[in-house]
Amino acid sequence: MSSTSDHTHGNEHIHRFLILGKKKLFFYHLALYNPQSGHDYQAVFSFTIKDNGELREMYLKDRAQHEDERVFYSLRCPHHFELPELQQGKEFSVHLERVVVQQDGSRKFEQMTTSETAVSCKKEDVLSFRKLGNLDYPEYLTYLLFGEGDEVHIAHQLAKRPNWDEVVTIAPSQSIDVAMLKKVPTFVIESIKDAHDKLIESPLKKNQQYQGKINGNGATVDFTVGRQGWWNHTSLNS
């Protein structure tokens, strides 16, 4: 097993996609604000992993062993390509990584697979795709909402820099329309003002209940905060 330290993520011109969910897997691009990095995109995907479920099984088994720890999982692309190519459909190869958050807050990326796995991205798998920049800080805490069934995820909307990148799985008190989730709408939590800066820990506390509005003025959804699937306030802003 090979590993890289957190700072390497900012220097490599390769892409990583966070893995979210258990039943239906979603993939979230790990962004960096620096336009020279090639990673200045916030994007959500639903890829197809072409390996008869072996990588998925490895991910689920390892996650079960670290469910209550700050351990995340990602797909690392060892071969460079420009991220917008995915919008036209593309096949590429990946390694599965375990991302361990250490006591000082830094992250260690541990490669779990020994051989590359093929992944297919169709045009319809690109659920949300936006280049960073030209988005003002919102008044209230704002996330992107996506998922399927009882597995719903929210990713902090990356507005101005500096900021923080976070993905959390939530448990809504009522079902959310499948078609709406596929649109990846914004999800506004009016009880919390946006920090207009980077934070070093989440404003959403695990197991606590909050209320959000879809697209800021749509349906109101009560939810409970579950497992954190990603956090970055450091290399994101470098």
C-alpha positions, 0 to 999 in steps of 0.5 A: 500500500502506498500513501501520500501526505496532504500537501501532495494533493495540491501539487499533483495535476491528477484528480480525486473524487470522494466516494459517498453512500453505500447503496448508490455511490456518488462521487464528488470532485475534490476542488482547489481554488487555485486556477493553475491547479486544474482542480478549480471545479465543484462537481458531482457525478454518478460514475460506473465502476467497471470491475464487477463490484470488487472496488465497491466491496473493498470500499464498503468493507473498509468503511464499516471498519472505520465508520466512527472515525474521520476516515474518508474514501476517494478515487484517485486518477493516476493519469492526467486529463482536464476535468471538463472532458468528463462533461462529454463522457469519458472512460478513465482509470482509478485507484481506491484510496483511504483518506485518514484525517490525522490529529493535526488535521492533515490528511494521509491518502493511502492507496488500497488497490494494487491495479487500476480500475476502469471507470465510465462517465457518461454525459448524464452522470455529470449531475453538477459542474461549476468552475470556481470564481464569480460567486459571492458569499451567501447570506446563510449557510448554503450547500448542494443537495444530492443523493438517492432514497434515504442516502442524502448528501450535502456539499458546502457550496464553494463561493468566494475564497477563502472557504471550506469544503465539506460533505456530510450525509444527512437523514431527512425527516421526509423523502425528497423527490428523486428528480429534484435530487438529480438536479443538485439544488442548493440547500439553505440553512437560514438558522446559520449565517455563512462565515464569509471565510474559512472555518476549521470545523463544521458548523453542522454538528453530528446527530443534531437536527437542522432545517434547510430550504431547497433552492432557498425558497422551496420546500423546507426539509428537517434533517439530522446530521450524519457522517462527515465524508470530507473536510478541507480548509487548508489546501483548498485555499492555497 
